Amino acid sequence: MDFGQILNNTLSQILSPTTFGFALAAIGLSIHFGFAGLLNMGVAGFMAVGAYGFA
């Protein structure tokens, strides 16, 4: 029995949704503030509500 493979697979299943959520938030903020050049702090509020719901 290979415990290293079992633990590695379990760890990746636990971290994958969190990593995906952070990456999605970072891409959204990058597009909004970086490429569009908008300064709208309401987006941070929506991101905070989404993070609270995600947790």
HUTAPE-V847672 format. One record per residue. N is the residue number from 1. RES is the residue in three letters. PHI is phi in radians with two decimals (999 if undefined). D_FIRST is the distance of its C-alpha to the first C-alpha in Angstrom with 1 decimal. Layout:
N;RES;PHI;D_FIRST / N;RES;PHI;D_FIRST
//
This chain:
1;MET;999;0.0 / 2;ASP;-1.75;3.8 / 3;PHE;-1.21;6.1 / 4;GLY;-1.08;9.0 / 5;GLN;-1.19;9.0 / 6;ILE;-1.12;8.8 / 7;LEU;-1.17;11.5 / 8;ASN;-1.12;13.4 / 9;ASN;-1.17;13.7 / 10;THR;-1.14;14.9 / 11;LEU;-1.09;17.3 / 12;SER;-1.20;18.8 / 13;GLN;-1.24;19.4 / 14;ILE;-1.33;21.2 / 15;LEU;-1.44;23.2 / 16;SER;-1.07;24.3 / 17;PRO;-1.12;27.0 / 18;THR;-1.16;28.4 / 19;THR;-1.09;28.6 / 20;PHE;-1.11;30.2 / 21;GLY;-1.12;32.7 / 22;PHE;-1.15;33.7 / 23;ALA;-1.14;34.1 / 24;LEU;-1.13;36.2 / 25;ALA;-1.14;38.4 / 26;ALA;-1.16;38.9 / 27;ILE;-1.15;39.9 / 28;GLY;-1.09;42.3 / 29;LEU;-1.22;43.9 / 30;SER;-1.13;44.1 / 31;ILE;-1.17;46.0 / 32;HIS;-1.20;48.2 / 33;PHE;-1.54;49.3 / 34;GLY;-1.46;48.8 / 35;PHE;-1.40;50.0 / 36;ALA;-1.44;52.3 / 37;GLY;1.29;53.7 / 38;LEU;-1.53;54.1 / 39;LEU;-2.02;54.1 / 40;ASN;-2.24;53.2 / 41;MET;-1.40;51.5 / 42;GLY;-1.13;51.0 / 43;VAL;-1.11;47.9 / 44;ALA;-1.12;46.4 / 45;GLY;-1.15;47.2 / 46;PHE;-1.12;45.5 / 47;MET;-1.16;42.4 / 48;ALA;-1.15;42.4 / 49;VAL;-1.14;42.7 / 50;GLY;-1.14;39.8 / 51;ALA;-1.17;37.7 / 52;TYR;-1.15;38.6 / 53;GLY;-1.21;37.7 / 54;PHE;-1.22;34.4 / 55;ALA;-1.34;33.4
//
